Amino acid sequence: MSTSRPLAGDAGQATTEYALVLLAAAFVGLLVIGWATTGAGAETVGRLFDRIMRAVIEQT
């Protein structure tokens, strides 16, 4: 019976992949924040917030 063991050079691969996924998520988050706080993005977010608030107020 043969057991499969990772090669010595692969030991940190999962950690590296995890770090890259976190960096990509942070980058996407920064892009969304940048869009939402400037120009048309801020206006769109403001309109969405107003709609939500009106809907909540109408429910009460």
RAQUI-V485014 format. One record per helix or strand of 3 or more residues. SS is the DSSP state (H for helix, E for strand). FROM is the first residue (numbers start at 0). TO is the last residue. If there is no record, write none. Layout:
SS,FROM,TO
SS,FROM,TO
This chain:
H,7,9
H,12,36
H,38,58
